[in-house]
Amino acid sequence: MPHTESRHIVIVGGAIIGSFCAWSLRREGFAGPITVVERDPTYQCSSTALSAASIRTQFGTPVNIKMSLMGARMFRNIKAFFGDDADIGFQEKGYLILGGDHLVAEREAAAEMQRAQGADILSLDPDELALRFPGIDFNGVGIGTLGMQHEGWFDAWSLLSLVRLAARQLGVCYEAATVDSFETQGAAVSAVGLSSGKKIACDYCVMAAGPLSGRLVAQLGIDLPVVPRKRTVFSFKTPFKLANFPMLFDSSGLWVRPEGKGYIGGIQPPAAIDGDADGDFEPQHALLEELFWPLLATRIPAMAELRLERAWAGHYEMNTLDHNGVVGSHDELTNLIFATGFSGHGVMHAPAVGQAVAELITFGAYRSIDMTPLGWGRIRTSSPLLESIVY
Ligand SMILES: Cc1cc2nc3c(=O)[nH]c(=O)nc-3n(C[C@H](O)[C@H](O)[C@H](O)COP(=O)(O)OP(=O)(O)OC[C@H]3O[C@@H](n4cnc5c(N)ncnc54)[C@H](O)[C@@H]3O)c2cc1C
């Protein structure tokens, strides 16, 4: 479908993914009307606002690495995109991902693949790790891989505020409303229905509703395996100090990184208690006592002394097929464009996703990063593109 000024794009969900789609469409020259429908302009339950806002290039899937590199380049040069006052506090301090002896060959191969994609990854043995990171006990570790650039953390709320404001300044309309139905005509979504009863006609419908995307498109008879899974973040203080402390992904499954004057961290809940979250944002405090704290104190003994400051829970938009995003058109309703399912890596990938959706709509093809591997086709045929490095 060629783009003309009369085409109307409706984006469902106006957090980081929806806003980057809208802004990128304008940057790629789409001049027609764009309406972003966002049910909660405070974003208090959005994954974006509740995320750990970190970026890594250490993935098992090449397209994810390319997306991260695009994100990192933007984060480094944020003023060039959003003006001189733009600041997202990007701390380019690297991820350190630890693996046991049995993982050495696999992790070396992964690092080699990541380097081939343009990432800057250093492989370290336990002696090298101990020298570089005093105070961390590398007992049981066979390898650590460290991102030397393009990895770290930032302020997701600032990023969202910047892109949303920039989109509005470019004439994107944000409508505070809940999409609760769809109309179709032939092979197209022709309108979205709002809970107020209002209908908005559309030529393209971009699905960027995060963890609720699967439930929403079920109304169209589409089986999108994207569900909300709760993840708890613990914010704490400890006397332990290490100037070059990275985002640490431990071999035990926990993660921890500096945040302000303290740290934040978390751990994936055991499968038995990791069902669909369904509106539940209550932090899982038992994870701290039973898993996170003991494992943390083993890896970093000085962190046994820890004072919890607060905890919060957000929802991963988990793609249960393969832990990867779904980007691109549906095969039957071809003007329905997915931009969802990023399973814990959507903030870092938002600039690349927005760019891809903009290219697809504006030019009918990807020009920057080929997102075909993330397309709907693999969902239709249940052919997972499994992301192996998952936290
Ligand atoms: C604890 C935690 C830690 C994370 N850490 C990281 C990290 O370190 N790095 C990283 O890159 N990612 C991380 N993520 C994942 C990241 O937050 C998500 O991938 C990303 O925010 C997805 O953005 P989104 O815009 O698709 O979804 P959301 O931010 O959830 O936005 C979806 C929006 O759609 C709106 N919406 C939903 N339904 C409707 C409807 N029917 N009508 C209108 N509006 C609707 C919602 O109100 C919401 O604002 C983390 C997530 C969590 C929960």
Ligand as a Chemical Component Dictionary entry (heavy atoms), coordinates in Angstrom:
data_LIG
# 
_chem_comp.id                   LIG 
_chem_comp.type                 NON-POLYMER 
_chem_comp.pdbx_formal_charge   0 
_chem_comp.three_letter_code    LIG 
# 
loop_
_chem_comp_atom.comp_id 
_chem_comp_atom.atom_id 
_chem_comp_atom.alt_atom_id 
_chem_comp_atom.type_symbol 
_chem_comp_atom.charge 
_chem_comp_atom.model_Cartn_x 
_chem_comp_atom.model_Cartn_y 
_chem_comp_atom.model_Cartn_z 
_chem_comp_atom.pdbx_ordinal 
LIG C1  C1  C 0 11.200 -5.321 35.547 1  
LIG C2  C2  C 0 11.502 -5.100 34.115 2  
LIG C3  C3  C 0 12.811 -4.867 33.709 3  
LIG C4  C4  C 0 13.085 -4.621 32.372 4  
LIG N1  N1  N 0 14.370 -4.308 32.025 5  
LIG C5  C5  C 0 14.645 -3.969 30.750 6  
LIG C6  C6  C 0 15.939 -3.537 30.389 7  
LIG O1  O1  O 0 16.844 -3.478 31.211 8  
LIG N2  N2  N 0 16.149 -3.183 29.113 9  
LIG C7  C7  C 0 15.170 -3.222 28.167 10 
LIG O2  O2  O 0 15.423 -2.901 27.010 11 
LIG N3  N3  N 0 13.932 -3.642 28.481 12 
LIG C8  C8  C 0 13.642 -4.007 29.749 13 
LIG N4  N4  N 0 12.396 -4.434 30.087 14 
LIG C9  C9  C 0 11.410 -4.635 29.031 15 
LIG C10 C10 C 0 10.869 -3.322 28.559 16 
LIG O3  O3  O 0 10.393 -2.591 29.656 17 
LIG C11 C11 C 0 9.768  -3.582 27.545 18 
LIG O4  O4  O 0 10.250 -4.462 26.549 19 
LIG C12 C12 C 0 9.343  -2.276 26.872 20 
LIG O5  O5  O 0 9.056  -1.304 27.831 21 
LIG C13 C13 C 0 8.147  -2.518 25.983 22 
LIG O6  O6  O 0 7.645  -1.277 25.592 23 
LIG P1  P1  P 0 6.168  -1.164 25.045 24 
LIG O7  O7  O 0 5.974  0.247  24.676 25 
LIG O8  O8  O 0 5.956  -2.210 24.021 26 
LIG O9  O9  O 0 5.275  -1.637 26.267 27 
LIG P2  P2  P 0 4.710  -0.794 27.500 28 
LIG O10 O10 O 0 5.751  0.086  28.069 29 
LIG O11 O11 O 0 4.043  -1.752 28.427 30 
LIG O12 O12 O 0 3.643  0.087  26.796 31 
LIG C14 C14 C 0 2.441  -0.416 26.282 32 
LIG C15 C15 C 0 1.432  0.701  26.409 33 
LIG O13 O13 O 0 0.221  0.260  25.810 34 
LIG C16 C16 C 0 -0.850 0.772  26.570 35 
LIG N5  N5  N 0 -2.012 -0.057 26.315 36 
LIG C17 C17 C 0 -2.181 -1.364 26.597 37 
LIG N6  N6  N 0 -3.391 -1.788 26.195 38 
LIG C18 C18 C 0 -4.005 -0.723 25.631 39 
LIG C19 C19 C 0 -5.277 -0.521 25.034 40 
LIG N7  N7  N 0 -6.158 -1.522 24.932 41 
LIG N8  N8  N 0 -5.592 0.710  24.559 42 
LIG C20 C20 C 0 -4.693 1.732  24.646 43 
LIG N9  N9  N 0 -3.476 1.592  25.220 44 
LIG C21 C21 C 0 -3.118 0.386  25.690 45 
LIG C22 C22 C 0 -0.355 0.678  28.007 46 
LIG O14 O14 O 0 -1.036 1.567  28.861 47 
LIG C23 C23 C 0 1.119  1.005  27.866 48 
LIG O15 O15 O 0 1.412  2.350  28.131 49 
LIG C24 C24 C 0 12.060 -4.666 31.409 50 
LIG C25 C25 C 0 10.748 -4.896 31.793 51 
LIG C26 C26 C 0 10.466 -5.098 33.138 52 
LIG C27 C27 C 0 9.042  -5.331 33.542 53 
# 
loop_
_chem_comp_bond.comp_id 
_chem_comp_bond.atom_id_1 
_chem_comp_bond.atom_id_2 
_chem_comp_bond.value_order 
_chem_comp_bond.pdbx_ordinal 
LIG C1  C2  SING 1  
LIG C2  C3  SING 2  
LIG C2  C26 DOUB 3  
LIG C3  C4  DOUB 4  
LIG C4  N1  SING 5  
LIG C4  C24 SING 6  
LIG N1  C5  DOUB 7  
LIG C5  C6  SING 8  
LIG C5  C8  SING 9  
LIG C6  O1  DOUB 10 
LIG C6  N2  SING 11 
LIG N2  C7  SING 12 
LIG C7  O2  DOUB 13 
LIG C7  N3  SING 14 
LIG N3  C8  DOUB 15 
LIG C8  N4  SING 16 
LIG N4  C9  SING 17 
LIG N4  C24 SING 18 
LIG C9  C10 SING 19 
LIG C10 O3  SING 20 
LIG C10 C11 SING 21 
LIG C11 O4  SING 22 
LIG C11 C12 SING 23 
LIG C12 O5  SING 24 
LIG C12 C13 SING 25 
LIG C13 O6  SING 26 
LIG O6  P1  SING 27 
LIG P1  O7  DOUB 28 
LIG P1  O8  SING 29 
LIG P1  O9  SING 30 
LIG O9  P2  SING 31 
LIG P2  O10 DOUB 32 
LIG P2  O11 SING 33 
LIG P2  O12 SING 34 
LIG O12 C14 SING 35 
LIG C14 C15 SING 36 
LIG C15 O13 SING 37 
LIG C15 C23 SING 38 
LIG O13 C16 SING 39 
LIG C16 N5  SING 40 
LIG C16 C22 SING 41 
LIG N5  C17 SING 42 
LIG N5  C21 SING 43 
LIG C17 N6  DOUB 44 
LIG N6  C18 SING 45 
LIG C18 C19 SING 46 
LIG C18 C21 DOUB 47 
LIG C19 N7  SING 48 
LIG C19 N8  DOUB 49 
LIG N8  C20 SING 50 
LIG C20 N9  DOUB 51 
LIG N9  C21 SING 52 
LIG C22 O14 SING 53 
LIG C22 C23 SING 54 
LIG C23 O15 SING 55 
LIG C24 C25 DOUB 56 
LIG C25 C26 SING 57 
LIG C26 C27 SING 58 
# 
